[in-house]
Amino acid sequence: MGGIDGLDLGAFGSYTFDFEHQPAAQLRESIQELEEQGWRAIWIPEVGGREALTHAGFLLSAAERMRINGIARIWSRGARSTYGASLLLADAYPHRRVLGLGFGGEPRPGGKPVTAMIEYLDELDALAPSNPAPRAPMHRVLAAYGPRMLELARERSAGAHTYHVNVAHTAQAREILGPDAFLGVEHAVLFESDPATARAVAREHLHGYLATPYNVAKFRRLGYAEEEIANGGSDRLVDDFVFWGDLDTIVEKLNGHVAAGADHVGVQVIGVEPGRSAMPHWRRLGEALLPRSGVA
C-alpha cells in the first residue's frame, strides 16, 4: 500500500472535534496526554471556528513527536496564505505535519468542488518556484470521497483522506488511488453495547451528513437506497458508519479498513457525555490498536 515519504503516521491515529472548543491550556494538556498514551498522529478538522493552520502550529509546539494533521478549507484563505503558513510549519516541524485540503469555507458563486480544488492547487504550485524550499517536504493530501476528487488526489498530492465512509468505500478508494498513494480514513466509534442506545447516539452524530447533497450522493454511490438515507438512516447504514459495541468489536471493525487498503485510520470517539473526557476511551483504544501498528 501507499504512504507519505518521510512521514510515519502509524496504522491508527486520533481524529477529534474536541480541540475546536478547548481553551489553550487544556489543548496543551490534551495533546501531551495523547502523546504519552502512544498516539503517533492526530487529525483536526476546520469547522467550529478554529483556524486550521494556526491551530496546527499551536499543537505542534505543545507536543514533542506527534504528527499534527488538519483539513483546511480552501475557501477560508487564499492559496498564498496557505502556502506561506505551510512553508513555515514544514521548516519548523519537519516530517510532523500533513496539510489536508478540503472543499469548503465561504461559498463562491458557481464553484464546483473538483474545479475549485484544481484552481487552488494550481495557485499553490505556482508559488513554489519563487519561495525557498523548506528543510522537509510540505506534505499534502486532499479530502476526497468522490471518484473525481480521488483521481485528483492521486495526480496532484500524496494521496487522500476520507471522512464518514464504510469499508467498501475504502476498497474502492484504494483501487482508484492505486498502490502508491496514501489513503487515510476517518471512522467514528462509540463505546455502547445496547443496540437501541448506540443507534440513537449514532443517528444524532450522522444527522447533518444525511441531509447534505455531497454526502447523500456518496451514500447513494455506495448502494444505500433512498429509504435507508431518510429518517435518520437505516440500521444498516448507521452500523456501517459508526462502529459501536465493546472494545474487541470496535477494534475488529476498524481493522477492516486496513484490510481493505487504508494506510492509516483516524479514529473519532463519539458519545462522550458533556463534561466528561474522552481520554479513558483513547487510552483503551491505544492499548488495543497501537501495538498492532508498531507503536510503543
N, C-alpha and C positions, 0 to 999 in steps of 0.2 A: 504493500500500500504506500501511499504518499506521505509527505511530511514537509517541514519547512527547514531549509538548510540552516544549521547552526542554532536551532531553537527546539529544545526538547520540552514539550508540554506534558508528557506522560499520556497514558491512555485515558485518564479521567481527571477532570478538573471541576471547579465550582463555578456555578452561574447564579448570580443573585441580583435582585432588585433592591435588596435591603439597604445597600450603600447609598441609594438615591436620597435617603431621608435621615441618615445618621449624622450627628454632629462630628466635627473633625476629630475630636479626641476619641470618640467611640470608633470611628473609622480606623484610626491608627491601631487601637486595641484589637479590633476585629481582624484586620488583615494580618497582624502579628500572630494572633491565636491560630488562624487558619494555616499560616506558615509553620508554626510549631507542630500542628497536627500532621504535617507532611504533605499538604496540598501544594502542588507544584505550579498550578496555574489557576487563574480566576478570570471570569468574563463578566463585564459590566455593560448594561445597555445605556441608551441615552433617551430617556422618556420622561423622567419626573422632574426635570429642572436642572440637574447637574450637567455641566458641560463636559463632554466625553474626554477631551484632551487634557484639560487641567485636572480633571478627576483622576485620570490615569497617572498623571505626573505626581499627584499627591500620594497615591497608593504605592507607586514605585519608590518614593522617598521613604515611606514608612516601613517597607519590607526590605529584606536583605537579598533574597534569592528568587522570590516568587515572580512568575511571569504575569504581567497585568495586561489583559487584552480587552478592548472595548469595541463596540459597534457605533461608529459615528455617523450621524445622519447627514447626507451630502448637501441637503438644502439648509442646514443650520449654520454653515460657514462656507466661505469661498475656498476654492482649491488652494489658493496661495496661503491662506491662514492654516489650513490643514497640513500643507507641505512644510511650512516653517516650524510649526509645533512638533511635527513628527520627526523632522531633522534633528531638533534639539533633544528629544527624548531618545532617539536612536543613539545619539552621541553620548548622552549622559548615562543611559542604562542599556549598554549593548547586549543584544540577544535576550532581552527580557520583555519585549512587547510586540504584539501583533496589532496593527491598525486594521480594524474591520470597518468597511464602508457599506452603509445600507441606504436604501432608497427611503427618504423621509425628511421631515422637517417642515417648515412652512411651504405649502404647495405653490408651485409656479404654474401659471395657466398653460394647459396643453401638454404638460410634461408626462412622458411615458417612462416607466422605470428603466428599461434597458437603454433607451436612447439617452436619458438623463445621466445614467451611470457612464456610458461611453464618453459623453462630453466631459464629464468630471475627470475621468481617468486621463483623457487627452490633455486637459489643463494641468493635471498633476505631472504627467510625464514631460510636458513642455518646460516645466520649471527645473528639471534635474540638471540639464547641461550648464546652467548659469549659477549653480549653487555648489558649494563644497560637498564632497561625499562624506557621509558620517563614518565613524570608526566601524560601525556594524551596519548591516543592511536594514533598510526600512521595510520590514516585512508587512505585507498587506494581504487581506483576504476580502472576499465580497460576501455580504449576507445574501443568500440566494436559496430559493427552493423551486422556482420555475425552470423549465429546460433551457430557455434562452439565457437567463441570468447565470445558470450553472455553466453553460458553454462559455460565457464571457469571463467567468471566474477562472476557468481553465486557461483561457487565452491571455488574460491581462493581469493575473495575480497569482499568488502562491496557491490559491485554492478557494474553498467555500466554507462558510459557516451557516448551518441551517437551524431553524427555530420552529418548534411545535411541528415536528414531523414524526412519522411512525417508522418502524424498522424497514418496511417495504420501500419507503422513500429513500432511506439511506442506501439500500442496494441499488435503486435507480440512479441516485446521485453519483455513486461510485462509478457506475457504468458510463455516465455522461462525462465525468471528470477524467476518467482514465486512471491508470495505476499510479501515476506520479504526483498528481496534485493532492494537496492537503484537503481533508474533509473533517471538519469539526461539527458536532451535532449537539444541540441542547435538548435535554429532556427533563420534564417535571416529575418529581417523586413525592409521595405522600405516605407517611407512616400511620396508616389506619387500616385495620383489617376488616372492619364491618362494611360490607358492600354498600349499603344504603348511605351510610355516613360518608364513606370515601367518595362515592359518586356525586353526592351533593356538594362536597367541597371542590371536587374536580370541575363540576359544571360551573361553579362560581368563578373559578380560575379561567376557564375556557370561554366564558360568556362573550366577552368582547371580540374574540377572534372568530366566533361562529357567525358574526354579522358583518365582517369587513370583506369587501369584494375580493381582494387578493388572497386572503386566507380561504374564503369559500371556494374560490377557483382551485386552490391547492387541494382541498378536501375532495372536490369532485374528481380531479385528476387521479387521486388515489383510490377512487372507486366507491366513495361513500355516496349513497343516494340522498336526494333532497330531504326525505323524511328523517334520515339519520343526522343531518346537519341542523334541522329545525328543532325548535322547542328544547333547547339546551343540549342537544346531542344525544345520540343513542348510547346505550351501554357499551356497545362495541367500539364506537368512536372514542368515548370517554376513557375506556380501558386502554386503548391504543396510545393515547396521547398523554395520559397521566398514569405512571406506574405506581400502584398502591399495594399495600399489604405489609408483611413483615420484612425484615432486612434481607433474608435469603431470597425471597420472591423478587424484591426490588433489584437486588444485585444481579440475579439471573437474567432479568429482563433488560437491564442496562447493558449487559454483555452481549445481548442480541444485536445491538448497534455495531459493536466491534466486529462481531462475526459477519455482519452484512457489509462491512467495508469502511467503517468510521476509523479514522486515526485517533480521534480524541472525542470524548463525550463530556460536555459541560452539564453537571447535574444541578438542577434547580429544586430546592426544597420548598414545598408549599404547605399550607395548612397549619402554620405556626400561629398560635393564639396571640392576640395583641398583648404587648408587654412581656412576652416570653421570647427567649433567644433560640435561634436555630442551631447554635453551636453544638449542643449534645447530638443532634442529628448528623451534623457534619463529621463529628468525631467518629460516630458509629460507621458512617459511610467510608470514612478514610481508613479505618481499621480493616474494613472488608474489601475495599477496592484498590487502595494504593499499593499494597504488597504485590498484587497481581500485575500492576503496571510497572513494577520495578522501582517504586519509590519507597525509600526507607522512612 
